[in-house]
Amino acid sequence: MAATFRKVQSSARLRRQRCRLYNVSPAQCDTTNDSSSKEPSQSIVPDLLDYLNESWTPFHATVEAKRQLIASGFQLLNENEEWNLKAGGRYASGDFHLIAAHTDSLCLKLKPKSSSSKGGYLMVSVQTYGAGLWHTWFDRDLSLAGRVIVRGEDGSFSQSLVKIERPLLRVPTLAIHLEKSARTANTDGFKPNFESHLIPLLATGPKKASSKTVDIDNEFSQKEAHHPLLMQILSSEVGCKVQDIADIELNVCDTQPICLGGANDEFIFSGRLDNLASSFVR
C-alpha cells in the first residue's frame, strides 16, 4: 500500500510538471503529449523523465527503449528472417546496433555471495561498479533491481526483470558524536572503507538466546550465497519458487523518483543521467 501511494504521488507530481512545461490546464495536460495531436509539444523533458524513472538498470533501460520504439511505430527486425524494407519505414533491430550508446551507470552491485550479518543485523555485501562518488550513497532509501534467472520445469532457463520499488536497503552513517572519524570529516573528508562501511542493511536478524549471537549469525551467512529472506522477496516479485531461482544479477538503486526542480523547473534531478541521456531518443 505504501509503495502504491508513493507511486501515485510521483505520477501526480509528474503530471503537474507536464502541465507547467506545456503551459496548459490540468484537464488538457494528459492529451498534450499524445503523438496523435496535430501540434505535439516540442519539449522532450516529460518523456525523458518517464524513461529515467523506468530505467533503474541497463536491462530495464533496454526494455523501455524497445517499448518506446514499438509504440512509435518502429518494426523490429530479425536477422534470421528476410527483411522487406520500404522507403520511409521505421525499423529497429535487437541483434545489432547502428548507433552506439551505453546504458550502464556507476552503481553498487550485489556480490555473487552477498549474504552477510553482524551484531544481529542482516546485510548484503556489495561491490563498486566503476569509479563513483560512493559517499553520496549513504543515508538514502535504496532498493534492488536487475534480472533473475529462473529454471523452468523442463530444465530450460529464462530471464525475468525485477524492480523492487519500495525502500529495501540503507547504508547508514553514525551520529557525529558516536564516531571519532565523523568529527574530522568536515576537514579531512569522508573516507569510508568500502568493505566494512559500504554494506547495506537488509533486516534485523532472528533473536537468539545464546551470547554467541554474532558468531552464529556469521556462521549462518556462510552457508547461503544470499539471505533466504532476500530470495523470498525476489521469488514473490518474479512469481516463482525460491528453489527455481538459478542466479541473480542485481544493482542497488535509489528509490527517489526522478523529477524536475528549480524555481522554474529548469533542472532535472536524476541519477544515471549522464549515460541514459545518450540512450534516450524521442
TAQUI-V60064 format. One line per field, one symbol per residue. phi: phi as a letter, one per 20 degrees, with the letter a starting at -180 (. if undefined). psi: psi as a letter, one per 30 degrees, with the letter a starting at -180 (. if undefined). burial: I if it has 16 or more other C-alpha atoms within 10 Angstrom, else O. Layout:
# TAQUI-V60064
phi=???
psi=???
burial=???
This chain:
# TAQUI-V60064
phi=.fffffffgfffffffffgffelcfgfegfefeffeffcffefefgfffffffedfcgfffffffffffffenfdfddfedfedecfnfdcbceebdecdbddecfaddffgcefbbamndeccfccfdndeefffefldedbcbqccedeefenfccdcecbeeefdcbdedfffedcffffdffdenecfefeddecfedaeeffcfffegfffffffffedfcggfffffffffenbegfefeacccdeceefffbebngdleddebemffefffdecd
psi=eeeeeeeeeeeeeeeeeeeeefhlleefeffegkffkeilkfkfeeeeeeeeefieleeeeeeeeeeeeefggkkkkkfflkkikkkflkklkgflkekkkkfllklkkklfjfkllkggkklkklkkjailiffffkhljlaklbkkjkklfgflklkkkkjjflkflkjlllkeffjefffgefefljiljeefeijkkelklkkkfkfheeeeeeeefffkelkeeeeeeeeeeehlleffjelljkkklkfkkklllleghfkjjklgeeefeffkk.
burial=OOOOOOOOOIOOOIIOIIIOIIOOOOOOIOOIIOOOOOOOOOOOIIIIIIIIIIIIIIIIIIOIIIOIIOOOOIOOIOOOOOOOOOOOOOOIOOOOOOOOOOIIIIIIIIIOIIIIIIOIIIIIIIIIOOOOOOOOIIOIIIIIIIIIIIIOOOOOOOOOIIIIIIIIIIIOOOOOOOOOIIOOOOOOOOOOOOOOOIIIIIIOOOOOOOOOIIOOIIOOIOOOOIIOOIIOOIIOOIOOOIOOIOOIIIIIIIIIIIIIOOOOOOOOOIIIIOOIOOIIOO
